[in-house]
Amino acid sequence: MKTKPAELFNLIEGGRANLENTSEFIKKVDEIKKEVTDKYSLTMVNEKNWVKRILIKIKLQIEIRKRVRELSSLKNLHIVNR
């Protein structure tokens, strides 16, 4: 029996939405935001050029999104629910 790729994503009831609504996930996301913000805060304070400050803010947001995506990846859904 062949399975469709879409069926693989529905192995767990609720899937990613249930994972992202848990208090543990929200706490980890807040920790990631704090850690990345702390990493870039010194650079932001010392930078005088407003264009570079905007680029640093963009870089900060990209890194936060990347790390949150890694946290909520499909392979983690199976580990959490076992």
C-alpha positions as CSV (number, residue, x, y, z in Angstrom):
1,M,0.0,0.0,0.0
2,K,1.4,3.4,-1.0
3,T,1.0,6.3,1.3
4,K,0.6,9.9,0.1
5,P,3.1,12.5,1.5
6,A,0.1,14.4,3.0
7,E,-0.8,11.4,5.1
8,L,2.6,11.5,6.8
9,F,1.9,14.9,8.3
10,N,-1.4,13.7,9.9
11,L,0.1,10.9,12.0
12,I,-0.5,12.8,15.2
13,E,-3.9,14.4,15.9
14,G,-3.6,18.1,15.9
15,G,0.1,17.9,14.8
16,R,2.1,21.1,14.9
17,A,-0.8,23.2,16.2
18,N,-1.0,21.2,19.4
19,L,2.7,21.3,19.9
20,E,2.9,25.1,19.4
21,N,0.0,25.7,21.9
22,T,1.7,23.9,24.8
23,S,3.1,26.0,27.7
24,E,6.4,24.3,27.4
25,F,6.8,25.3,23.7
26,I,5.8,28.9,24.4
27,K,8.4,29.0,27.3
28,K,11.1,27.6,25.0
29,V,10.2,30.2,22.3
30,D,10.5,33.0,24.9
31,E,13.9,31.6,26.0
32,I,15.1,31.6,22.4
33,K,13.9,35.2,21.9
34,K,15.7,36.3,25.1
35,E,18.9,34.5,24.2
36,V,19.1,35.9,20.6
37,T,18.1,39.4,21.8
38,D,20.8,39.3,24.4
39,K,23.3,38.2,21.8
40,Y,22.6,41.2,19.6
41,S,21.8,43.8,22.2
42,L,25.4,45.0,22.7
43,T,25.9,45.4,19.0
44,M,22.6,47.3,18.7
45,V,23.6,49.7,21.5
46,N,27.0,50.5,20.0
47,E,25.9,50.9,16.5
48,K,25.4,54.6,15.5
49,N,24.3,54.1,11.9
50,W,20.5,53.6,11.7
51,V,20.7,51.6,8.5
52,K,23.0,49.1,10.1
53,R,20.7,49.0,13.2
54,I,17.8,48.0,10.9
55,L,19.9,45.3,9.3
56,I,20.9,44.0,12.7
57,K,17.2,43.9,13.7
58,I,16.3,42.0,10.5
59,K,19.1,39.5,11.2
60,L,17.9,39.1,14.8
61,Q,14.3,38.3,13.6
62,I,15.6,35.9,11.0
63,E,17.6,34.0,13.6
64,I,14.7,33.8,16.0
65,R,12.4,32.5,13.2
66,K,15.0,29.9,12.2
67,R,15.5,28.6,15.7
68,V,11.7,28.5,16.4
69,R,11.2,26.5,13.1
70,E,13.8,24.0,14.2
71,L,12.0,23.7,17.5
72,S,8.7,23.0,15.9
73,S,9.9,20.7,13.1
74,L,8.0,17.6,12.2
75,K,10.6,15.3,13.6
76,N,10.1,16.8,17.1
77,L,6.3,16.0,16.9
78,H,7.0,12.3,17.2
79,I,9.4,12.7,20.0
80,V,7.1,14.9,22.1
81,N,4.1,12.5,21.8
82,R,5.8,9.2,22.5
